[in-house]
């Protein structure tokens, strides 16, 4: 599993502790220092089955300063993916990338079901 986080994020810290407490084996990746590439985002989006909007960190300062709430509906999926790839801080975190699925954000029940 690949765990993508922003270490200062308290939700990411909780998610990491959650994985560690359950003995999960994962690779850790800092989203700001090593942001997802366009190809990774395309693959993860397809693998997740989630709407692309779920991949945006809607509570982030960058999302708000760019006024993306108003702009995203008028952007193509390709434009949105390119925007996500331009700055890791636009991406919702944590991300848990597994062989068959991608979890976006930390929902303990979802994560628990995956680990069973």
N, C-alpha and C positions, 0 to 999 in steps of 0.2 A: 504494500500500500504506500501511496505517496500522500503525505500530510503537508498541505501548503498553508502557511500561517504568517501572520505579522506578530512577532513575539511580544510586542507591547499591548496587543489587544487582549483584554481580559477573557473574552469569549474563546479566543484561540488557546489561551492558557488553560481554561477549563476543559476544552476538547482534548488537548494534549494529555492532561492529567487523566482524563477519562480513558484514553487509549492505553496509557502506561499502567493504570490501575488494573486493566484487564489483560495485561501481558501481550498486547498487540505489537506485532513487528511492523515497523514503518520507517520510511525515509522522510526526514524533515526538510522542508524547503522554505526559505524566507522570501515572501512574495514581493517585497520591495527590492531586495538585492538580486533576486533571480525570478523576474516576473514571467508569467505564462506567455508562450509564444502564440502567434496567430494560429498556427497549425494545431498546437495543443488545445487551445480554446475551441476550435472547430470540432476536434475529436471529442473533447469532454462534453460539449454542448449536445452533440449527437448521442453520445453514450448515456447521458443523464436522462434524456427524455423530458427535460424541463424547458419552460419558456426561457428565452435568452435573457429576459429582464431579470430573472432570478440570479443571474451571474453578476449583476451590478451591485456595488456597495452603496445602496441608496441613502444610507445614513452618513456616508463619508463627506468630508469637507470638499474634496475635489469634485465629487458628483454634484454637490450643491452649488459650488462656485461656477461650474460650467453650465448650470441650469439644465441638466440633462433630463429632468422630469418632463420638461416641455419639448426638448429636442428629440429624445429617443423615438417617440411615435412616428416622426417624420423621416427617420433614418432607415436605410435598408439593413438587413441582417448582416451583410458583409461590412457595412460601415460601422455597425455596432461592435462587431468582433474586432475590427481594426482599432477602434477606440479602446476597447478593453485591453488589447495587446499593447497599447501605447503607454500604459502606466498601471503597474500592479495594484496601486491603491484604489483603482476603480473597481477591482474585482472583489466580490463578496467572499468573505473568509470566515472560518477556515474552509478549505476544500479537502475532501478525502477521495483520492482517486484509487479505484480498485479495478481488477480485471474486467468485471462485468457492469460496474456502476460508478457513478460519481455523486457524492453528497456535497451539497452546497449549503454552507452555514451549519451551525451546530444545533441539532435537534437530538437530544439524548436517546429517545425511543427509536429513532431511525438508525442511529449509530449502533445501538445495542442489538437491533434486529440484524444488522449487517455482520456483526462480529460473532453471532451465534452459528 
